[in-house]
Amino acid sequence: MQQTEIHDFLVRFFSSAECELLPVADDHDQLKVKLTKAMDKRLMNRPFYWHYIEQIGAEPETAVLNFRFSDRIQEGEFIHSGSPRLHQILDASEKMGRYIRMYQVIANKLSPALEPWLCINMKVSYQCDLKKDRICSMGLQLINGTMIEGFQSVLNTLHLSQKLPDYCYTLRPLITIKSGLTRIEHFIESELQKENFDWADHAATRWGKDLQLLDAFYEHQEEKPERYVQEKQALKEQYQPQIEVTLINAGLFFLQSAAFLPDLIKDR
């Protein structure tokens, strides 16, 4: 996951959790967040503080998290794809709910129809003895099958509400959610097959070299011991290249497609 992706994800995460985003000197390389009571309890691991505050009925002072995404910034916790804090927040995101239903709030009441869009946010992990993650966000209109890659960035530009706005109505999906998920899955698979797999070839080369060393160590033993089998299996688990796609969250969004189409169409 790139630093810009991490930054955008954290902004979305804390904004959706109704945490306050505090002003910073550099909006791209810094993020300062005033946690809500619920988010403080979830992330900060200070049960004794909350037990005491709730026992005496005092007004709590929730924590402020200060993140930095570049070495140019000295203040704050450096957060990146391998940092424990990011994985803690990703876990929290999953536990807080993977599915949401929202509606676009539109100013123009002349076109009150809102079309259904399925949004799926996924984490794509490239794994061998090294690991790299990236976030993939796909949107599929459930009427005509229009597909947009990077759909979360589209949603970030829209005014959304959990309540259907007055004078608006929703159009009935022609594509089922199950069928929509299958379409997105097939698209992701086809895109992954087009990618460069040099990283996997390099991992296989390193794997082969370590296997040669292992075989050389046991070459004088006609009957290989159980330890040899275990070490060989361990090398396989360490080096074998694989791509894993896991769901982060999903949502059904009723939107006025004319607000962002046709420029962003990926497929249909």
MOVEN-V942845 format. One record per residue. N is the residue number from 0. PHI is phi in degrees with one decimal (NA if undefined). Layout:
# MOVEN-V942845
n:N phi:PHI
n:N phi:PHI
This chain:
# MOVEN-V942845
n:0 phi:NA
n:1 phi:-74.6
n:2 phi:-61.4
n:3 phi:-65.2
n:4 phi:-66.7
n:5 phi:-63.4
n:6 phi:-58.3
n:7 phi:-64.2
n:8 phi:-62.8
n:9 phi:-65.5
n:10 phi:-60.2
n:11 phi:-64.3
n:12 phi:-61.8
n:13 phi:-72.0
n:14 phi:-66.0
n:15 phi:-66.1
n:16 phi:-87.2
n:17 phi:64.2
n:18 phi:-81.2
n:19 phi:-88.8
n:20 phi:-87.4
n:21 phi:-87.2
n:22 phi:-66.0
n:23 phi:-134.1
n:24 phi:-70.8
n:25 phi:-131.6
n:26 phi:-67.2
n:27 phi:-89.5
n:28 phi:-106.7
n:29 phi:-137.8
n:30 phi:-151.9
n:31 phi:-119.9
n:32 phi:-130.5
n:33 phi:-93.0
n:34 phi:-75.1
n:35 phi:-77.5
n:36 phi:-59.0
n:37 phi:-64.6
n:38 phi:-73.6
n:39 phi:-60.9
n:40 phi:-63.1
n:41 phi:-77.5
n:42 phi:-106.2
n:43 phi:-93.5
n:44 phi:53.5
n:45 phi:-134.3
n:46 phi:-64.2
n:47 phi:-66.5
n:48 phi:-60.8
n:49 phi:-69.1
n:50 phi:-62.9
n:51 phi:-66.7
n:52 phi:-60.0
n:53 phi:-72.6
n:54 phi:-68.8
n:55 phi:-94.8
n:56 phi:71.1
n:57 phi:-82.6
n:58 phi:-77.5
n:59 phi:-75.1
n:60 phi:-112.1
n:61 phi:-75.5
n:62 phi:-74.4
n:63 phi:-114.6
n:64 phi:-100.3
n:65 phi:-122.8
n:66 phi:-105.4
n:67 phi:-128.7
n:68 phi:-117.1
n:69 phi:-146.3
n:70 phi:-71.4
n:71 phi:-67.2
n:72 phi:-99.3
n:73 phi:-94.6
n:74 phi:-86.6
n:75 phi:107.3
n:76 phi:-83.2
n:77 phi:-74.5
n:78 phi:-118.6
n:79 phi:-149.9
n:80 phi:-63.4
n:81 phi:-101.1
n:82 phi:-76.0
n:83 phi:-57.8
n:84 phi:-63.0
n:85 phi:-64.7
n:86 phi:-66.1
n:87 phi:-62.7
n:88 phi:-69.8
n:89 phi:-62.1
n:90 phi:-62.8
n:91 phi:-63.3
n:92 phi:-60.7
n:93 phi:-67.7
n:94 phi:-71.6
n:95 phi:-75.4
n:96 phi:132.6
n:97 phi:-99.7
n:98 phi:-135.9
n:99 phi:-142.5
n:100 phi:-128.2
n:101 phi:-140.1
n:102 phi:-129.2
n:103 phi:-80.0
n:104 phi:-91.0
n:105 phi:-114.6
n:106 phi:-81.5
n:107 phi:-84.8
n:108 phi:-83.8
n:109 phi:-71.6
n:110 phi:-125.4
n:111 phi:-82.4
n:112 phi:-76.2
n:113 phi:-116.4
n:114 phi:-92.0
n:115 phi:-79.9
n:116 phi:-125.7
n:117 phi:-97.7
n:118 phi:-113.8
n:119 phi:-124.0
n:120 phi:-105.7
n:121 phi:-128.6
n:122 phi:-107.4
n:123 phi:-101.5
n:124 phi:-111.8
n:125 phi:-100.4
n:126 phi:-123.2
n:127 phi:-152.9
n:128 phi:-75.0
n:129 phi:-115.8
n:130 phi:-142.3
n:131 phi:-139.5
n:132 phi:-117.9
n:133 phi:-147.4
n:134 phi:-96.7
n:135 phi:-121.9
n:136 phi:-123.5
n:137 phi:-121.7
n:138 phi:-121.4
n:139 phi:-131.5
n:140 phi:-76.7
n:141 phi:-89.4
n:142 phi:-112.8
n:143 phi:-113.7
n:144 phi:83.3
n:145 phi:-58.6
n:146 phi:-123.9
n:147 phi:-128.0
n:148 phi:-91.8
n:149 phi:76.4
n:150 phi:-67.6
n:151 phi:-60.2
n:152 phi:-66.3
n:153 phi:-68.0
n:154 phi:-60.9
n:155 phi:-64.0
n:156 phi:-90.7
n:157 phi:-104.0
n:158 phi:-88.5
n:159 phi:-116.0
n:160 phi:-142.1
n:161 phi:-80.5
n:162 phi:-114.2
n:163 phi:-63.9
n:164 phi:-61.7
n:165 phi:-61.4
n:166 phi:69.6
n:167 phi:-106.5
n:168 phi:-141.5
n:169 phi:-103.6
n:170 phi:-87.2
n:171 phi:-77.1
n:172 phi:-63.6
n:173 phi:-97.3
n:174 phi:-107.0
n:175 phi:-71.9
n:176 phi:-61.1
n:177 phi:-61.2
n:178 phi:-66.5
n:179 phi:-62.9
n:180 phi:-61.2
n:181 phi:-64.9
n:182 phi:-61.6
n:183 phi:-65.3
n:184 phi:-59.7
n:185 phi:-64.9
n:186 phi:-64.5
n:187 phi:-60.6
n:188 phi:-60.3
n:189 phi:-66.5
n:190 phi:-69.0
n:191 phi:-64.6
n:192 phi:-67.1
n:193 phi:-86.2
n:194 phi:-74.9
n:195 phi:-77.0
n:196 phi:-108.8
n:197 phi:-58.8
n:198 phi:-61.3
n:199 phi:-72.2
n:200 phi:-64.2
n:201 phi:-66.1
n:202 phi:-65.7
n:203 phi:-63.8
n:204 phi:-64.9
n:205 phi:-64.2
n:206 phi:-62.4
n:207 phi:-62.2
n:208 phi:-65.6
n:209 phi:-69.8
n:210 phi:-65.4
n:211 phi:-62.8
n:212 phi:-63.5
n:213 phi:-64.0
n:214 phi:-64.7
n:215 phi:-65.1
n:216 phi:-67.6
n:217 phi:-107.7
n:218 phi:-65.6
n:219 phi:-87.3
n:220 phi:-103.2
n:221 phi:-64.2
n:222 phi:-105.0
n:223 phi:-71.0
n:224 phi:-73.9
n:225 phi:-61.7
n:226 phi:-61.9
n:227 phi:-62.6
n:228 phi:-62.8
n:229 phi:-65.3
n:230 phi:-68.2
n:231 phi:-65.9
n:232 phi:-65.6
n:233 phi:-63.9
n:234 phi:-65.0
n:235 phi:-62.5
n:236 phi:-65.5
n:237 phi:-76.8
n:238 phi:-103.5
n:239 phi:-58.8
n:240 phi:-69.2
n:241 phi:-155.0
n:242 phi:-117.2
n:243 phi:-119.3
n:244 phi:-113.4
n:245 phi:-123.4
n:246 phi:-76.0
n:247 phi:-93.3
n:248 phi:-163.1
n:249 phi:-148.1
n:250 phi:-158.1
n:251 phi:-108.8
n:252 phi:-119.7
n:253 phi:-102.4
n:254 phi:-132.0
n:255 phi:-93.9
n:256 phi:-60.8
n:257 phi:-63.1
n:258 phi:-71.2
n:259 phi:-139.4
n:260 phi:-101.0
n:261 phi:-99.0
n:262 phi:-61.2
n:263 phi:-100.6
n:264 phi:-64.1
n:265 phi:-101.1
n:266 phi:-159.5
n:267 phi:-152.5
